[in-house]
């Protein structure tokens, strides 16, 4: 059950990242990369607080990022 909670909370974090990235569409690439690492770190910290395992948290965070990115780009293809 903890894994599902972490994934849902991380999806919320990735959605926030997508929204902030959309708001800063004119920023330079380096700032977007820094912002990505800040959000990744926040997602990792949140997951680690819930699961209490660094390895499991790293796996869940990477998996949620891959799933969110694939869903995001799939929906983007259907919308445009």
C-alpha positions in Angstrom: 0.0 0.0 0.0 2.9 2.4 0.7 4.1 2.0 -2.9 0.8 3.1 -4.3 0.7 6.1 -2.0 4.2 7.1 -3.1 3.4 6.7 -6.8 0.3 8.8 -6.5 2.1 11.5 -4.6 5.0 11.5 -7.1 2.5 11.8 -10.0 1.3 14.9 -8.3 4.9 16.2 -8.1 5.5 15.4 -11.8 2.3 17.1 -12.7 3.5 20.2 -10.8 6.8 20.0 -12.6 5.0 19.8 -16.0 2.9 22.9 -15.0 5.9 24.9 -13.9 7.9 23.9 -17.0 4.9 25.1 -19.1 4.9 28.4 -17.3 8.6 28.9 -17.9 8.7 27.9 -21.6 11.0 30.8 -22.4 13.6 29.9 -19.8 17.0 28.6 -20.8 17.6 24.8 -20.9 20.0 24.9 -17.9 17.3 26.3 -15.6 14.9 23.7 -16.7 17.4 21.0 -16.0 18.1 22.4 -12.5 14.4 22.6 -11.9 14.0 18.9 -12.9 16.6 17.9 -10.4 14.9 19.9 -7.7 11.6 18.1 -8.4 13.3 14.8 -8.6 14.9 15.4 -5.3 11.6 16.4 -3.8 9.9 13.2 -5.1 12.8 11.1 -3.8 12.6 12.7 -0.3 8.9 12.2 -0.2 9.2 8.6 -1.3 12.0 7.9 1.2 9.9 9.3 4.1 7.1 6.9 3.3 9.0 3.7 2.4 12.1 4.2 4.6 14.2 2.4 2.0 16.6 4.2 -0.3 16.8 1.4 -2.9 13.0 1.0 -3.1 12.5 4.7 -3.2 15.0 5.1 -6.1 13.2 2.4 -8.0 9.7 3.8 -7.4 10.8 7.3 -8.3 12.4 6.2 -11.5 9.4 4.0 -12.4 6.9 6.8 -11.7 8.9 9.2 -13.8 9.0 6.8 -16.7 5.3 6.0 -16.4 4.4 9.7 -16.1 6.6 10.7 -19.0 5.2 8.0 -21.3 1.6 8.9 -20.4 2.3 12.6 -20.9 3.8 12.2 -24.3 1.2 9.7 -25.4 -1.6 12.1 -24.5 0.3 14.9 -26.2 0.4 12.9 -29.4 -3.4 12.3 -29.3 -4.2 15.9 -28.5 -2.1 17.5 -31.3 
